[in-house]
């Protein structure tokens, strides 16, 4: 296995005919059309496991908080102090503009409880993403799938490593978002611009690595450091295919955001019904052939050289 060496996890395996399959442009639409409703169901299963996120949404919506009114303009307090020493028509007119009150909420025990429940999503994100990856990988390989059984079986089999991978993934995504926002709103000196462009480049590479990370988690018995290292190499190796599939994945997410801007209820419905699973399926479809070419095909060739294989015999085992 060379650079990508590691242990192979037990499972039902990849058949000879599956290893040799093509993953072209036409094949994508055939697979996507055949599996569309199952991809929708998979999106619902994903949010079923990540149900604590609804508590987080409720906290962001200030559910359970104590409402109060507060001034919206920063000039309200100094203007109010000036008016304490005397009124005049100009001050009264200005006060009518900057003295507008807006609703706000004091945090309560309920809001803190909702936040605590919502943070449990940090623990469910990795295991649910790994399970969705496993099922969609089998869609791409055109293998029979028992949707719910395979989804929860993958969670059980990969619980520890996918939990750790999810925490690492969330941490990286948070750091990326924080750094990009910080550099965008900081003083635009030459040094800051260099850091912004460097961070943007590394962010793109990391986003291309993500499907490989989860695919290797559910397919191979590798240490976390090896998963991250191999994901970096494969993301660069399959750059053209990865960028194309990621572009269409981004279009799906942007479409959801645009719909949300015009019709919020429909945008939220799209997110929970199919947006996440479709966007992720595009990336899995782009990443799996690269893993097949660099990690599975060499293994198949080594086994074929070592011992003749009978027709339809499994030559590669996955984690399952």
C-alpha positions as CSV (number, residue, x, y, z in Angstrom):
1,X,0.0,0.0,0.0
2,X,3.1,2.3,0.2
3,X,2.3,5.8,1.2
4,X,-1.3,4.9,2.1
5,X,-0.6,1.8,4.1
6,X,-2.9,0.8,6.9
7,X,-5.1,-2.1,8.1
8,X,-8.2,-3.1,6.3
9,X,-11.4,-3.3,8.3
10,X,-13.6,-6.3,8.2
11,X,-16.8,-6.2,6.3
12,X,-18.7,-7.6,3.3
13,X,-16.0,-6.3,1.0
14,X,-15.7,-5.0,-2.5
15,X,-16.5,-7.4,-5.3
16,X,-14.3,-7.6,-8.4
17,X,-17.0,-6.0,-10.6
18,X,-17.3,-3.1,-8.1
19,X,-13.6,-2.4,-8.1
20,X,-13.6,-2.0,-11.9
21,X,-16.6,0.3,-12.2
22,X,-16.6,3.6,-13.9
23,X,-17.5,6.9,-12.0
24,X,-18.1,9.3,-14.9
25,X,-20.4,12.2,-15.4
26,X,-23.2,10.2,-16.9
27,X,-23.0,7.6,-14.1
28,X,-23.6,10.4,-11.5
29,X,-27.0,11.3,-12.9
30,X,-28.0,7.6,-13.1
31,X,-26.9,7.0,-9.5
32,X,-28.4,10.2,-8.2
33,X,-31.8,9.6,-10.0
34,X,-32.0,6.0,-8.7
35,X,-31.1,7.0,-5.1
36,X,-32.8,10.4,-4.8
37,X,-35.5,9.4,-2.4
38,X,-33.1,7.4,-0.3
39,X,-30.8,10.4,-0.2
40,X,-33.8,12.4,1.1
41,X,-34.4,9.8,3.8
42,X,-30.7,9.8,4.7
43,X,-30.9,13.6,5.2
44,X,-33.8,13.0,7.7
45,X,-31.8,10.3,9.5
46,X,-28.8,12.7,9.8
47,X,-30.9,15.3,11.5
48,X,-32.6,12.7,13.7
49,X,-29.2,11.8,15.2
50,X,-28.4,15.6,15.4
51,X,-31.7,16.5,17.0
52,X,-29.9,18.5,19.8
53,X,-29.3,21.2,17.1
54,X,-33.0,22.1,17.3
55,X,-32.4,23.2,20.9
56,X,-29.5,25.4,19.7
57,X,-31.7,27.0,17.1
58,X,-34.3,27.6,19.8
59,X,-31.6,29.3,21.9
60,X,-30.6,31.5,19.0
61,X,-34.2,32.5,18.6
62,X,-34.3,33.5,22.3
63,X,-36.9,31.0,23.2
64,X,-37.4,31.0,27.0
65,X,-35.7,34.4,27.5
66,X,-37.3,37.3,29.5
67,X,-38.2,40.0,27.0
68,X,-37.4,43.7,27.5
69,X,-37.0,46.8,25.4
70,X,-33.6,48.5,24.8
71,X,-32.4,51.4,22.6
72,X,-31.1,50.5,19.2
73,X,-28.8,53.5,18.6
74,X,-25.4,54.0,20.3
75,X,-26.2,57.8,20.6
76,X,-29.2,57.2,22.8
77,X,-27.4,57.5,26.2
78,X,-25.4,60.7,25.5
79,X,-28.4,62.3,23.9
80,X,-30.6,61.4,26.8
81,X,-28.0,63.1,29.1
82,X,-28.0,66.3,27.0
83,X,-31.9,66.4,27.2
84,X,-31.7,66.2,31.0
85,X,-30.3,69.8,30.9
86,X,-33.0,71.2,28.7
87,X,-35.2,70.5,25.8
88,X,-35.4,72.2,22.4
89,X,-37.2,71.2,19.1
90,X,-33.9,70.0,17.5
91,X,-33.0,67.7,20.4
92,X,-36.6,66.3,20.5
93,X,-36.5,65.5,16.8
94,X,-33.1,63.8,17.1
95,X,-34.3,61.9,20.1
96,X,-37.2,60.6,18.1
97,X,-34.8,59.1,15.6
98,X,-32.1,57.6,18.0
99,X,-34.5,56.7,20.8
100,X,-36.2,53.9,18.9
101,X,-36.6,50.9,21.2
102,X,-36.1,47.3,20.0
103,X,-37.1,44.0,21.7
104,X,-34.4,42.0,23.5
105,X,-34.2,39.1,25.9
106,X,-32.5,38.4,29.2
107,X,-31.0,34.9,29.4
108,X,-32.8,32.6,31.8
109,X,-32.3,29.0,33.2
110,X,-34.2,27.8,30.1
111,X,-32.0,29.5,27.6
112,X,-28.9,28.1,29.4
113,X,-30.4,24.7,29.3
114,X,-31.2,24.9,25.6
115,X,-27.6,26.0,24.9
116,X,-26.3,23.0,26.9
117,X,-28.5,20.6,25.0
118,X,-27.6,22.2,21.7
119,X,-23.9,21.8,22.4
120,X,-24.5,18.0,22.4
121,X,-24.5,18.4,18.6
122,X,-20.7,18.5,18.9
123,X,-20.8,14.9,19.9
124,X,-23.4,13.7,17.4
125,X,-22.0,15.5,14.3
126,X,-19.1,13.2,13.6
127,X,-20.9,9.9,14.1
128,X,-23.8,11.0,11.9
129,X,-21.6,12.3,9.2
130,X,-19.6,9.1,9.2
131,X,-22.8,7.1,8.9
132,X,-24.1,9.2,6.1
133,X,-20.7,8.8,4.4
134,X,-20.8,5.1,4.7
135,X,-24.3,4.8,3.2
136,X,-23.5,7.2,0.3
137,X,-20.3,5.4,-0.4
138,X,-22.3,2.3,-1.0
139,X,-24.7,4.3,-3.2
140,X,-21.7,5.3,-5.3
141,X,-20.5,1.7,-5.5
142,X,-24.0,0.6,-6.4
143,X,-24.1,-1.8,-3.5
144,X,-27.4,-3.0,-1.9
145,X,-28.2,-0.8,1.1
146,X,-30.6,-1.3,4.0
147,X,-30.8,2.4,4.8
148,X,-31.6,2.6,8.5
149,X,-29.8,-0.6,9.4
150,X,-26.6,0.3,7.6
151,X,-26.7,3.9,9.0
152,X,-27.0,2.9,12.7
153,X,-24.7,-0.1,12.2
154,X,-22.0,2.3,11.0
155,X,-22.5,4.5,14.0
156,X,-22.1,1.4,16.3
157,X,-19.0,0.1,14.5
158,X,-17.2,3.5,14.1
159,X,-18.4,5.3,17.2
160,X,-15.1,6.2,18.9
161,X,-13.1,7.2,15.9
162,X,-16.0,9.1,14.2
163,X,-16.7,10.9,17.4
164,X,-13.0,12.0,17.6
165,X,-13.0,12.9,13.9
166,X,-16.2,15.0,14.3
167,X,-14.6,17.0,17.2
168,X,-11.5,17.6,15.1
169,X,-13.6,18.6,12.1
170,X,-15.7,21.1,14.1
171,X,-12.6,22.6,15.6
172,X,-11.0,23.1,12.3
173,X,-14.2,24.6,10.8
174,X,-14.5,27.0,13.7
175,X,-10.9,28.1,13.4
176,X,-11.2,28.6,9.7
177,X,-14.4,30.7,10.0
178,X,-13.0,32.7,12.9
179,X,-9.7,33.5,11.1
180,X,-11.4,34.4,7.8
181,X,-13.8,36.8,9.5
182,X,-11.0,38.3,11.6
183,X,-8.7,38.9,8.7
184,X,-11.6,40.4,6.5
185,X,-12.5,42.9,9.2
186,X,-8.9,43.7,10.3
187,X,-6.9,46.6,8.9
188,X,-6.1,45.7,5.3
189,X,-2.3,46.0,5.5
190,X,-0.1,44.0,3.2
191,X,0.7,41.4,5.9
192,X,-2.9,40.9,6.8
193,X,-3.8,40.4,3.1
194,X,-1.1,37.7,2.8
195,X,-2.6,36.0,5.9
196,X,-6.1,36.3,4.5
197,X,-5.2,34.7,1.1
198,X,-3.1,32.0,2.8
199,X,-5.9,31.2,5.2
200,X,-8.4,31.1,2.3
201,X,-6.2,28.7,0.3
202,X,-5.7,26.4,3.3
203,X,-9.4,26.5,4.0
204,X,-10.2,25.3,0.5
205,X,-7.7,22.5,0.8
206,X,-9.2,21.4,4.2
207,X,-12.8,21.5,2.8
208,X,-11.6,19.2,0.0
209,X,-10.0,16.9,2.6
210,X,-13.2,16.4,4.5
211,X,-14.9,13.7,2.4
212,X,-11.7,11.7,2.3
213,X,-11.4,11.9,6.1
214,X,-14.8,10.4,6.6
215,X,-14.5,7.9,3.8
216,X,-11.2,6.5,5.3
217,X,-12.8,6.5,8.7
218,X,-15.5,4.1,7.6
219,X,-13.4,2.1,5.1
220,X,-9.9,1.6,6.6
221,X,-8.4,0.8,9.9
222,X,-6.1,3.8,10.2
223,X,-4.9,6.1,13.0
224,X,-6.2,9.6,13.0
225,X,-2.9,11.1,12.1
226,X,-2.7,8.8,9.0
227,X,-6.3,9.7,8.0
228,X,-5.4,13.4,8.1
229,X,-2.2,12.9,6.2
230,X,-3.7,10.7,3.5
231,X,-6.7,13.1,3.1
232,X,-4.3,16.0,2.4
233,X,-2.4,13.9,-0.2
234,X,-5.6,12.6,-1.9
235,X,-7.2,16.1,-1.9
236,X,-4.2,17.4,-3.9
237,X,-4.1,14.3,-6.1
238,X,-7.7,14.5,-7.2
239,X,-7.8,18.3,-7.2
240,X,-9.6,18.8,-10.5
241,X,-12.4,16.3,-9.7
242,X,-12.6,17.5,-6.1
243,X,-13.0,21.2,-7.2
244,X,-15.7,20.3,-9.7
245,X,-17.8,18.3,-7.3
246,X,-17.3,20.8,-4.5
247,X,-18.4,23.6,-6.8
248,X,-21.7,21.9,-7.5
249,X,-22.0,21.1,-3.8
250,X,-21.5,24.8,-3.0
251,X,-24.2,25.7,-5.6
252,X,-26.7,23.4,-3.7
253,X,-25.9,25.3,-0.4
254,X,-26.1,28.7,-2.1
255,X,-29.5,27.8,-3.6
256,X,-30.7,26.9,-0.1
257,X,-29.5,30.3,1.3
258,X,-31.1,32.2,-1.6
259,X,-34.4,30.5,-1.1
260,X,-34.2,31.1,2.7
261,X,-33.7,34.8,1.9
262,X,-36.9,35.0,0.0
263,X,-39.0,32.3,1.7
264,X,-37.5,31.5,5.1
265,X,-39.8,28.6,5.9
266,X,-39.1,26.9,2.6
267,X,-35.4,27.4,3.0
268,X,-35.4,25.8,6.4
269,X,-37.5,22.9,5.0
270,X,-35.0,22.4,2.2
271,X,-32.2,22.2,4.7
272,X,-33.8,19.5,6.8
273,X,-35.2,17.5,3.9
274,X,-32.4,17.2,1.3
275,X,-29.8,20.0,1.1
276,X,-27.2,18.5,3.4
277,X,-27.3,14.9,2.0
278,X,-27.3,16.1,-1.7
279,X,-24.4,18.5,-1.1
280,X,-22.4,15.7,0.7
281,X,-23.3,13.1,-1.9
282,X,-21.7,15.3,-4.6
283,X,-18.4,15.4,-2.6
284,X,-18.5,11.6,-1.8
285,X,-19.0,10.9,-5.5
286,X,-16.0,13.0,-6.3
287,X,-13.8,11.6,-3.6
288,X,-14.5,7.8,-3.8
289,X,-12.9,7.2,-7.2
290,X,-9.7,8.9,-6.0
291,X,-9.5,6.6,-3.0
292,X,-10.3,3.6,-5.2
293,X,-7.4,4.5,-7.6
294,X,-4.8,5.2,-5.0
295,X,-5.7,2.8,-2.1
296,X,-8.1,0.0,-3.3
297,X,-6.7,-0.7,-6.8
298,X,-3.1,-1.2,-5.6
299,X,-4.4,-3.6,-2.9
300,X,-6.3,-5.5,-5.5
301,X,-3.2,-5.8,-7.7
302,X,-1.1,-7.0,-4.8
303,X,-3.6,-9.7,-3.9
304,X,-4.0,-10.7,-7.5
305,X,-0.2,-11.1,-7.8
306,X,0.0,-13.1,-4.6
307,X,-2.8,-15.6,-5.2
308,X,-5.3,-16.1,-8.1
309,X,-8.8,-14.9,-7.1
310,X,-12.0,-16.7,-8.0
311,X,-14.7,-14.8,-9.9
312,X,-16.8,-12.5,-7.7
313,X,-14.5,-13.2,-4.7
314,X,-14.1,-10.2,-2.4
315,X,-10.6,-8.8,-2.7
316,X,-11.0,-5.8,-0.4
317,X,-12.7,-5.6,3.0
318,X,-14.0,-2.4,4.5
319,X,-15.0,-1.4,8.0
320,X,-18.7,-2.0,7.4
